[in-house]
Amino acid sequence: MAEAWGWSKSRVDRFLGRLENRDLIARDHGTRTPVLSLCNYDRFQRTALPERDNFSALGGTTAGQQRDKLESIKPLKEENAPSAASSKPKAARGARLAYSAEFEAFWSAYPKTETANPKSEAFKVFDRLADDDRAIATANLPGFKAWIGRQFNGYNAPGAAVWLRQRRWERHAQASALADPAKARAQLRVKAECHFRGEWRPGWGPSPGEPGCTIPEDVVADVARAAGAAWPAIPAGSPARCDTTH
C-alpha cells in the first residue's frame, strides 16, 4: 500500500488505524501477512443511480445532474444525523469525560502506539464491557505486550478501542499467565466465578468439571464454597477434574 499510494509505512498504518477505529475495516495480525476485511460495505455503496430526465440521453440536463448530486448526498446526511430516540445525551463540546479509576489503570498499562488511539473512544468501549471482562482484559495486557515484542520491527499496536471491541485480550491469556502467575491465578478465579454464575464462555475451553480444564481444583472448590454451590470433593486417588499443571 505504501508503494502504491506513495506514502510512508507509518502513515499507511496510522490511516488504517483510523479506519479500524471507525469500524470501516478490521485487521487480523494473527498471521505473517496482515489481513484486511471491509466492514459495513453495503452501507457505503449506492445500489442504484437515481433516474434522470427521460430526455437526458447525452448526460442529462444541468438541473437533472444537480438533482442526482443532491439525492446522492441526502441519504448520507440522514444516516449520520443523530437519532431523536437516543437515550444518552451527547456531552457538550469541550466537556471532559470522567474516567473511572479502573479504566485509568487499564489505559496506563496499554502499550504505547502511533496508531490512532483516542482515549475517549477506548473508555466508551471499556465502560460497556462486563465487570469480569474488564478485569480479564486488564490482566491480559502483559501477555499482549509480550506478543508485541515478537512482532516485526516498527509494529504498532491497534487502538485500545479496537483491541477491546474485538476482544483480542482472549488471545493473550497464556502469555499473561507466564508473565505474572499471581495475576493468572486471579484471572482463573474470575473464570471460575463466571462458571458458577452460568456465564462460562465457549472460547475459554473446558469448564470446571470437564476434562482438560485449566483452572486448579482448589480455586474451583474455593469459588464454589463462596458461591454456595455444590462441588463434591475429589476422592483420593481419582483423576483430577481439572488440569493443575498450568
Sequence and secondary structure as in RCSB ss.txt:
>XXXX:A:sequence
MAEAWGWSKSRVDRFLGRLENRDLIARDHGTRTPVLSLCNYDRFQRTALPERDNFSALGGTTAGQQRDKLESIKP
LKEENAPSAASSKPKAARGARLAYSAEFEAFWSAYPKTETANPKSEAFKVFDRLADDDRAIATANLPGFKAWIGR
QFNGYNAPGAAVWLRQRRWERHAQASALADPAKARAQLRVKAECHFRGEWRPGWGPSPGEPGCTIPEDVVADVAR
AAGAAWPAIPAGSPARCDTTH
>XXXX:A:secstr
 HHHHT  HHHHHHHHHHHHHTTSEEEE SSSS EEEE STGGGS SS     TT TTS  HHHHHHHHHHHHHH
HHHHHS  TT SS    TT      HHHHHHHHHS   SS   HHHHHHHHHHS HHHHHHHHHTHHHHHHHHTT
S TT     HHHHHHTTGGGGGHHHHHHH HHHHHHHHHHHHHHHHTT   GGG S TTSTTB S HHHHHHHHH
HHT       TTS  SB TT 
